[in-house]
């Protein structure tokens, strides 16, 4: 078929002339200036000529001219609004990139207000899948939606109610627990009840005489200490005694003090993690008290008597680890009962936001899987970011601690131990975030951001914290992000605290608010901002 051609539209032309030329009566303008008819007549003539030419055009010709005008208008409009559209798109992409990350929350562009609070009960005990938190009041346990404060479910279990595992509200985004263990009943007849995330009873088991508070009186001699633990377990400690020893005159408890304590009846107790319903033992460990641990013991003195050294064993169970401690000694067990090799004299165990555990001992850090197996070992003090959208990226490590001759440095260390970059730090208070390629740390009185790939300083916010010359004053408690902004909680010397939202791109303050109460924690629960200040409160935009 031969090519087809379209007949071109007749071309329409307009001639622009100076205002001082006159119309000759045929739609043309002759020279000679204005004869007094004025601007109104000229505009009327021009409008008439344009109208006649427009009517002479075909439908396609009119469409072509209209389209050209639209392009010009659209280009001008786009030039005016493009920066706002691009910024909105950038923020949307950043929000999508962190969605589901521990510590990620909704929009932080505007100041947050309190949307709900738990003014009763024992505060947040457990976080559950789907963004709910648990609280107890009297004989009842209830689940609260962290976004709305609405009660999701409630169950009456009996007196002296204690549920767990308890979330860590200080600086770790505790992972949700699929099941909850609650202990209830009188001290001589305690019962363990396991609930699922919907509040349904999975099962119960009678424990007999037991105490849940390590500082309380035992219901009878030999009654164990029992505490709700993770993964449907309880932590049980047998053989706790009330042995005491004389407090030494030089305030330095030693081997003689320990011998006196053992003579008074102290024996090294055993903690075991067992299934709350079946009693099957998952693992156990013995807490061995040594002379160097005694400096952490308590001192008791009644009026008119000599001071005595006391041992006050405690058990705490988070979703990640169970810790049994006495004085300065401690043992650590995973939810499945594995014992972690940690000497509390020179190390500690720290849950990681994305799962697993961090063991720090001496000048070395070890990353452990949930079962306690070793994943990686790096020199220095590993500092896991509170909020991290790249949990499998390079390790962020503090080096030079204890070396007065060399400055402390923050180093990015690869999987084989190689340093990608280092940055000198004066007073590192922790790594708050690694988000969208930016690492934010608290250093002295301010916050500093580094490029995660190169270590180059991106921005610094030097006056965010109010500090004195000796280093006392404000400190950061918790951080959450929407991908564009980082919201940090700040405690000070007074009775109140602050929330400050900083733009991760340049460090500018998006907003800041003063609040009452001592801030215990700032966390994301199901993508919602939750603060702990003696009362559990949900924050959001109204």
C-alpha positions as semicolon CSV with decimal commas, in nm:
position;residue;x (nm);y (nm);z (nm)
1;X;0,000;0,000;0,000
2;X;0,147;0,337;-0,094
3;X;0,217;0,577;0,190
4;X;-0,065;0,803;0,292
5;X;-0,015;1,172;0,342
6;X;-0,229;1,419;0,527
7;X;-0,308;1,753;0,372
8;X;-0,152;2,023;0,583
9;X;-0,382;2,265;0,758
10;X;-0,391;2,618;0,614
11;X;-0,141;2,833;0,806
12;X;-0,287;3,127;0,988
13;X;-0,068;3,429;1,052
14;X;-0,102;3,732;1,277
15;X;0,085;4,055;1,222
16;X;0,191;4,257;1,523
17;X;0,202;4,631;1,468
18;X;0,288;4,932;1,681
19;X;0,004;5,100;1,870
20;X;0,048;5,427;1,673
21;X;-0,060;5,274;1,339
22;X;-0,424;5,311;1,224
23;X;-0,668;5,063;1,074
24;X;-0,735;5,127;0,703
25;X;-1,080;4,969;0,722
26;X;-0,972;4,635;0,577
27;X;-0,825;4,482;0,887
28;X;-0,487;4,647;0,820
29;X;-0,327;4,930;1,007
30;X;-0,187;5,238;0,837
31;X;0,075;5,464;0,985
32;X;-0,029;5,792;1,131
33;X;-0,079;5,746;1,506
34;X;-0,386;5,749;1,729
35;X;-0,670;5,966;1,602
36;X;-0,838;5,977;1,945
37;X;-1,035;5,657;1,943
38;X;-0,801;5,530;2,222
39;X;-0,691;5,197;2,357
40;X;-1,045;5,062;2,390
41;X;-1,107;5,081;2,017
42;X;-0,773;4,919;1,935
43;X;-0,844;4,627;2,171
44;X;-1,191;4,582;2,023
45;X;-1,043;4,572;1,672
46;X;-0,779;4,322;1,772
47;X;-1,041;4,101;1,938
48;X;-1,251;4,110;1,627
49;X;-0,962;4,015;1,396
50;X;-0,861;3,725;1,627
51;X;-1,221;3,602;1,639
52;X;-1,252;3,604;1,257
53;X;-0,921;3,420;1,214
54;X;-1,016;3,161;1,487
55;X;-1,348;3,090;1,314
56;X;-1,166;3,041;0,986
57;X;-0,957;2,757;1,137
58;X;-1,058;2,393;1,106
59;X;-1,131;2,189;1,419
60;X;-0,782;2,030;1,403
61;X;-0,612;2,367;1,374
62;X;-0,795;2,498;1,677
63;X;-0,690;2,185;1,874
64;X;-0,325;2,235;1,777
65;X;-0,319;2,594;1,903
66;X;-0,501;2,499;2,227
67;X;-0,252;2,218;2,288
68;X;0,040;2,455;2,244
69;X;-0,105;2,696;2,497
70;X;-0,163;2,407;2,740
71;X;0,200;2,298;2,711
72;X;0,320;2,647;2,797
73;X;0,086;2,669;3,098
74;X;0,181;2,318;3,217
75;X;0,553;2,394;3,192
76;X;0,514;2,708;3,399
77;X;0,305;2,528;3,660
78;X;0,550;2,235;3,682
79;X;0,842;2,472;3,733
80;X;0,658;2,625;4,027
81;X;0,555;2,302;4,206
82;X;0,826;2,052;4,100
83;X;1,045;2,097;4,411
84;X;0,753;2,015;4,640
85;X;0,652;1,715;4,433
86;X;1,007;1,582;4,427
87;X;1,045;1,623;4,804
88;X;0,713;1,445;4,865
89;X;0,823;1,161;4,639
90;X;1,160;1,140;4,818
91;X;0,987;1,118;5,156
92;X;0,746;0,853;5,028
93;X;1,032;0,638;4,898
94;X;1,220;0,676;5,225
95;X;0,911;0,570;5,422
96;X;0,867;0,264;5,201
97;X;1,234;0,170;5,245
98;X;1,212;0,151;5,627
99;X;0,863;0,003;5,653
100;X;0,876;-0,308;5,873
101;X;1,218;-0,217;6,016
102;X;1,237;-0,225;6,398
103;X;1,199;0,137;6,502
104;X;1,008;0,252;6,193
105;X;0,697;0,463;6,253
106;X;0,448;0,673;6,057
107;X;0,480;1,034;5,946
108;X;0,690;1,256;6,175
109;X;0,664;1,577;5,973
110;X;0,434;1,740;6,230
111;X;0,453;1,742;6,612
112;X;0,298;1,439;6,781
113;X;0,027;1,457;7,044
114;X;-0,089;1,203;7,297
115;X;-0,365;0,986;7,151
116;X;-0,407;0,738;7,437
117;X;-0,256;0,636;7,771
118;X;-0,269;0,353;8,023
119;X;-0,331;0,533;8,346
120;X;-0,373;0,210;8,541
121;X;-0,211;-0,123;8,592
122;X;0,147;-0,238;8,559
123;X;0,238;-0,071;8,231
124;X;0,348;-0,236;7,909
125;X;0,451;-0,594;7,974
126;X;0,467;-0,758;7,636
127;X;0,447;-0,643;7,275
128;X;0,250;-0,875;7,049
129;X;0,235;-0,923;6,672
130;X;0,002;-0,675;6,506
131;X;0,107;-0,378;6,721
132;X;-0,053;-0,444;7,060
133;X;0,084;-0,403;7,412
134;X;-0,023;-0,581;7,730
135;X;-0,107;-0,437;8,067
136;X;-0,239;-0,583;8,389
137;X;-0,490;-0,438;8,633
138;X;-0,593;-0,631;8,940
139;X;-0,680;-0,984;8,832
140;X;-0,706;-0,903;8,459
141;X;-0,464;-0,883;8,166
142;X;-0,563;-0,689;7,854
143;X;-0,420;-0,615;7,510
144;X;-0,424;-0,256;7,383
145;X;-0,393;-0,147;7,019
146;X;-0,082;0,074;7,007
147;X;-0,228;0,287;6,728
148;X;-0,564;0,374;6,881
149;X;-0,549;0,275;7,249
150;X;-0,854;0,054;7,191
151;X;-0,881;-0,259;7,403
152;X;-0,843;-0,565;7,178
153;X;-0,909;-0,832;7,439
154;X;-0,922;-0,885;7,816
155;X;-0,896;-1,196;8,034
156;X;-0,942;-1,252;8,408
157;X;-0,673;-1,487;8,544
158;X;-0,676;-1,434;8,920
159;X;-0,492;-1,247;9,197
160;X;-0,123;-1,154;9,218
161;X;-0,100;-1,147;8,841
162;X;0,241;-1,127;8,673
163;X;0,286;-1,165;8,294
164;X;0,587;-1,172;8,066
165;X;0,834;-1,167;7,909
166;X;0,873;-0,798;7,982
167;X;0,980;-0,574;7,698
168;X;1,304;-0,380;7,725
169;X;1,192;-0,016;7,708
170;X;1,530;0,155;7,740
171;X;1,720;0,137;7,415
172;X;1,627;-0,185;7,235
173;X;1,329;-0,241;7,007
174;X;1,202;-0,557;7,176
175;X;1,064;-0,807;6,930
176;X;0,697;-0,912;6,954
177;X;0,615;-1,226;7,153
178;X;0,389;-1,486;6,991
179;X;0,273;-1,614;7,333
180;X;0,239;-1,468;7,682
181;X;0,304;-1,645;8,012
182;X;0,105;-1,526;8,315
183;X;0,146;-1,639;8,676
184;X;-0,149;-1,598;8,912
185;X;-0,292;-1,721;9,240
186;X;-0,192;-1,706;9,602
187;X;0,172;-1,767;9,702
188;X;0,102;-2,122;9,816
189;X;-0,078;-2,221;9,494
190;X;0,054;-2,043;9,186
191;X;-0,068;-2,124;8,834
192;X;0,106;-2,069;8,499
193;X;-0,123;-1,979;8,208
194;X;-0,006;-1,946;7,847
195;X;-0,204;-1,712;7,617
196;X;-0,164;-1,663;7,243
197;X;-0,159;-1,322;7,073
198;X;-0,540;-1,326;7,045
199;X;-0,587;-1,384;7,417
200;X;-0,691;-1,749;7,384
201;X;-0,573;-1,984;7,659
202;X;-0,317;-2,230;7,519
203;X;-0,291;-2,421;7,848
204;X;-0,237;-2,408;8,225
205;X;-0,017;-2,580;8,485
206;X;-0,025;-2,576;8,864
207;X;0,311;-2,473;9,011
208;X;0,237;-2,512;9,381
209;X;0,412;-2,280;9,629
210;X;0,625;-2,021;9,449
211;X;0,721;-1,658;9,460
212;X;0,753;-1,424;9,164
213;X;0,913;-1,132;9,349
214;X;1,270;-1,217;9,448
215;X;1,257;-0,955;9,724
216;X;0,932;-1,083;9,874
217;X;0,887;-1,338;10,148
218;X;0,881;-1,699;10,039
219;X;0,551;-1,876;10,112
220;X;0,747;-2,156;10,278
221;X;1,106;-2,273;10,309
222;X;1,245;-2,395;9,978
223;X;0,975;-2,238;9,758
224;X;1,128;-2,155;9,420
225;X;1,147;-1,817;9,252
226;X;0,943;-1,838;8,927
227;X;0,932;-1,566;8,659
228;X;0,752;-1,561;8,317
229;X;1,004;-1,605;8,034
230;X;1,007;-1,602;7,655
231;X;0,867;-1,858;7,410
232;X;0,613;-2,008;7,651
233;X;0,866;-2,077;7,927
234;X;0,925;-1,990;8,292
235;X;1,256;-1,928;8,468
236;X;1,280;-2,121;8,796
237;X;1,541;-2,075;9,070
238;X;1,563;-2,325;9,355
239;X;1,760;-2,304;9,678
240;X;1,762;-1,930;9,743
241;X;1,872;-1,860;10,100
242;X;1,866;-1,551;10,317
243;X;2,228;-1,593;10,428
244;X;2,420;-1,282;10,537
245;X;2,777;-1,200;10,639
246;X;2,943;-0,919;10,831
247;X;3,018;-0,614;10,620
248;X;3,398;-0,559;10,634
249;X;3,528;-0,249;10,806
250;X;3,735;-0,150;10,501
251;X;3,430;-0,178;10,273
252;X;3,614;-0,437;10,063
253;X;3,433;-0,775;10,075
254;X;3,679;-1,055;10,000
255;X;3,733;-1,430;10,018
256;X;3,688;-1,429;10,397
257;X;3,350;-1,260;10,352
258;X;3,246;-1,527;10,101
259;X;3,353;-1,807;10,341
260;X;3,143;-1,648;10,615
261;X;2,849;-1,622;10,376
262;X;2,874;-1,990;10,285
263;X;2,901;-2,085;10,652
264;X;2,573;-1,900;10,708
265;X;2,402;-2,125;10,452
266;X;2,468;-1,972;10,111
267;X;2,490;-2,221;9,824
268;X;2,532;-2,133;9,459
269;X;2,178;-2,146;9,316
270;X;2,072;-2,301;8,985
271;X;1,838;-2,132;8,736
272;X;1,656;-2,338;8,479
273;X;1,437;-2,248;8,184
274;X;1,145;-2,489;8,157
275;X;0,830;-2,518;7,947
276;X;0,552;-2,337;8,134
277;X;0,293;-2,606;8,053
278;X;0,486;-2,934;8,058
279;X;0,770;-2,856;8,298
280;X;1,024;-2,990;8,048
281;X;1,363;-2,838;8,125
282;X;1,514;-2,660;7,825
283;X;1,840;-2,567;7,996
284;X;1,995;-2,466;8,328
285;X;2,296;-2,282;8,467
286;X;2,461;-2,237;8,806
287;X;2,536;-1,890;8,937
288;X;2,878;-1,919;9,099
289;X;2,956;-1,641;9,344
290;X;3,324;-1,544;9,368
291;X;3,501;-1,289;9,590
292;X;3,524;-1,032;9,309
293;X;3,145;-1,042;9,274
294;X;3,079;-0,936;9,633
295;X;3,137;-0,565;9,569
296;X;2,794;-0,562;9,403
297;X;2,612;-0,709;9,704
298;X;2,375;-0,514;9,922
299;X;2,428;-0,384;10,273
300;X;2,169;-0,398;10,548
301;X;2,190;-0,239;10,890
302;X;1,930;-0,232;11,163
303;X;1,941;0,034;11,431
304;X;2,204;-0,047;11,689
305;X;2,358;-0,337;11,492
306;X;2,663;-0,381;11,269
307;X;2,612;-0,365;10,892
308;X;2,563;-0,695;10,709
309;X;2,629;-0,805;10,353
310;X;2,316;-0,939;10,182
311;X;2,267;-1,131;9,858
312;X;1,952;-1,041;9,667
313;X;1,906;-1,272;9,364
314;X;1,690;-1,141;9,079
315;X;1,560;-1,288;8,754
316;X;1,464;-1,078;8,452
317;X;1,333;-1,224;8,128
318;X;1,301;-1,026;7,805
319;X;1,186;-1,169;7,471
320;X;1,553;-1,224;7,386
321;X;1,732;-1,347;7,700
322;X;1,681;-1,454;8,063
323;X;1,927;-1,311;8,316
324;X;1,977;-1,446;8,670
325;X;2,197;-1,223;8,882
326;X;2,321;-1,187;9,239
327;X;2,562;-0,916;9,352
328;X;2,792;-0,870;9,047
329;X;2,754;-1,228;8,922
330;X;2,513;-1,322;8,644
331;X;2,425;-1,604;8,404
332;X;2,247;-1,565;8,072
333;X;2,018;-1,816;7,900
334;X;1,846;-1,802;7,563
335;X;1,472;-1,882;7,532
336;X;1,558;-2,240;7,432
337;X;1,780;-2,283;7,739
338;X;2,131;-2,241;7,596
339;X;2,381;-2,082;7,837
340;X;2,581;-1,788;7,706
341;X;2,949;-1,774;7,796
342;X;2,977;-1,431;7,956
343;X;3,169;-1,317;8,261
344;X;2,980;-1,014;8,395
345;X;3,306;-0,889;8,548
346;X;3,425;-0,775;8,204
347;X;3,131;-0,820;7,968
348;X;2,759;-0,814;7,910
349;X;2,488;-0,939;7,673
350;X;2,273;-0,700;7,471
351;X;1,974;-0,791;7,250
352;X;1,998;-0,679;6,887
353;X;1,698;-0,499;6,732
354;X;1,683;-0,726;6,426
355;X;1,727;-1,048;6,625
356;X;2,017;-1,225;6,787
357;X;2,238;-1,110;7,071
358;X;2,554;-0,907;7,119
359;X;2,814;-1,033;7,366
360;X;3,082;-0,783;7,469
361;X;3,379;-0,914;7,666
362;X;3,694;-0,714;7,722
363;X;3,799;-0,551;7,394
364;X;3,606;-0,794;7,175
365;X;3,245;-0,816;7,056
366;X;3,064;-1,127;6,938
367;X;2,737;-1,144;6,745
368;X;2,529;-1,446;6,846
369;X;2,230;-1,614;6,688
370;X;1,915;-1,657;6,895
371;X;2,038;-2,000;7,007
372;X;2,373;-1,861;7,125
373;X;2,581;-1,981;6,830
374;X;2,856;-1,744;6,714
375;X;2,790;-1,552;6,392
376;X;3,080;-1,304;6,394
377;X;3,355;-1,167;6,617
378;X;3,503;-0,818;6,581
379;X;3,762;-0,623;6,783
380;X;3,636;-0,333;6,992
381;X;3,295;-0,245;7,131
382;X;3,025;-0,315;6,876
383;X;2,755;-0,045;6,883
384;X;2,433;-0,167;6,721
385;X;2,219;0,125;6,596
386;X;1,891;0,170;6,780
387;X;1,723;0,199;6,438
388;X;1,890;0,016;6,150
389;X;1,758;-0,032;5,797
390;X;2,079;-0,222;5,704
391;X;2,119;-0,478;5,985
392;X;2,341;-0,700;5,769
393;X;2,572;-0,416;5,672
394;X;2,911;-0,328;5,817
395;X;2,966;-0,340;6,192
396;X;2,991;-0,005;6,373
397;X;3,260;-0,041;6,638
398;X;3,411;0,188;6,900
399;X;3,790;0,146;6,921
400;X;4,059;0,302;7,140
401;X;3,864;0,261;7,465
402;X;4,103;0,255;7,760
403;X;4,395;0,384;7,552
404;X;4,475;0,730;7,684
405;X;4,742;0,782;7,417
406;X;4,503;0,741;7,123
407;X;4,165;0,903;7,054
408;X;3,850;0,694;7,050
409;X;3,725;0,622;6,702
410;X;3,404;0,501;6,547
411;X;3,494;0,245;6,281
412;X;3,292;0,074;6,009
413;X;3,421;-0,283;5,995
414;X;3,346;-0,532;5,719
415;X;3,263;-0,903;5,763
416;X;3,630;-1,003;5,736
417;X;3,742;-0,748;5,996
418;X;3,862;-0,487;5,748
419;X;3,802;-0,120;5,832
420;X;3,603;0,067;5,570
421;X;3,640;0,400;5,747
422;X;3,700;0,558;6,088
423;X;3,591;0,884;6,249
424;X;3,735;1,044;6,563
425;X;3,489;1,086;6,849
426;X;3,523;1,279;7,173
427;X;3,243;1,139;7,389
428;X;3,039;0,883;7,197
429;X;2,705;0,815;7,364
430;X;2,585;0,552;7,118
431;X;2,474;0,499;6,760
432;X;2,116;0,615;6,724
433;X;2,042;0,523;6,365
434;X;2,167;0,392;6,034
435;X;1,896;0,497;5,790
436;X;1,904;0,576;5,417
437;X;2,284;0,562;5,406
438;X;2,332;0,795;5,704
439;X;2,476;0,699;6,044
440;X;2,367;0,924;6,332
441;X;2,555;0,916;6,665
442;X;2,536;1,104;6,991
443;X;2,874;1,262;7,049
444;X;2,908;1,486;7,351
445;X;2,641;1,754;7,353
446;X;2,526;1,701;6,999
447;X;2,434;1,463;6,722
448;X;2,664;1,395;6,427
449;X;2,577;1,223;6,100
450;X;2,824;1,033;5,879
451;X;2,791;0,889;5,533
452;X;2,752;0,515;5,592
453;X;2,965;0,427;5,288
454;X;3,257;0,671;5,324
455;X;3,249;0,798;5,682
456;X;3,241;1,159;5,563
457;X;3,063;1,394;5,800
458;X;2,723;1,488;5,654
459;X;2,595;1,723;5,923
460;X;2,627;1,807;6,289
461;X;2,372;1,937;6,539
462;X;2,600;2,060;6,814
463;X;2,358;2,225;7,055
464;X;2,075;1,975;7,078
465;X;2,171;1,853;7,426
466;X;2,207;2,083;7,724
467;X;2,530;1,980;7,894
468;X;2,766;2,127;8,149
469;X;3,146;2,130;8,129
470;X;3,174;1,809;8,333
471;X;2,956;1,621;8,086
472;X;2,641;1,604;8,300
473;X;2,303;1,707;8,168
474;X;2,089;1,576;7,883
475;X;2,116;1,233;7,728
476;X;1,923;1,054;7,454
477;X;1,673;0,780;7,540
478;X;1,541;0,595;7,236
479;X;1,496;0,680;6,870
480;X;1,244;0,604;6,593
481;X;1,224;0,712;6,228
482;X;0,986;0,761;5,936
483;X;1,275;0,735;5,690
484;X;1,314;1,111;5,649
485;X;1,322;1,226;6,011
486;X;1,470;1,082;6,330
487;X;1,268;1,132;6,649
488;X;1,479;1,115;6,966
489;X;1,379;1,128;7,331
490;X;1,594;1,346;7,556
491;X;1,612;1,330;7,935
492;X;1,764;1,605;8,145
493;X;1,838;1,689;8,504
494;X;1,485;1,814;8,562
495;X;1,153;1,637;8,594
496;X;1,065;1,666;8,226
497;X;1,192;1,543;7,890
498;X;1,193;1,650;7,527
499;X;1,106;1,495;7,194
500;X;1,299;1,632;6,896
501;X;1,249;1,540;6,529
502;X;1,556;1,597;6,308
503;X;1,572;1,580;5,929
504;X;1,812;1,297;5,845
505;X;1,919;1,473;5,526
506;X;2,062;1,792;5,678
507;X;2,018;1,770;6,057
508;X;1,772;2,057;6,083
509;X;1,512;2,042;6,358
510;X;1,169;1,970;6,211
511;X;1,001;2,022;6,549
512;X;1,063;1,991;6,921
513;X;0,833;1,957;7,220
514;X;0,881;1,973;7,597
515;X;0,699;1,704;7,796
516;X;0,647;1,626;8,162
517;X;0,786;1,320;8,337
518;X;1,107;1,117;8,328
519;X;1,137;0,935;7,997
520;X;1,203;0,563;8,045
521;X;1,173;0,464;7,681
522;X;1,070;0,559;7,327
523;X;0,976;0,276;7,093
524;X;0,788;0,172;6,784
525;X;0,510;-0,082;6,845
526;X;0,355;-0,198;6,522
527;X;0,475;0,121;6,350
528;X;0,325;0,345;6,622
529;X;0,515;0,575;6,859
530;X;0,489;0,463;7,222
531;X;0,661;0,638;7,514
532;X;0,713;0,518;7,870
533;X;0,730;0,791;8,134
534;X;0,573;0,620;8,434
535;X;0,261;0,585;8,221
536;X;0,241;0,411;7,885
537;X;0,135;0,663;7,619
538;X;0,063;0,642;7,249
539;X;0,162;0,941;7,033
540;X;0,033;1,034;6,689
541;X;-0,092;1,315;6,467
542;X;-0,447;1,420;6,535
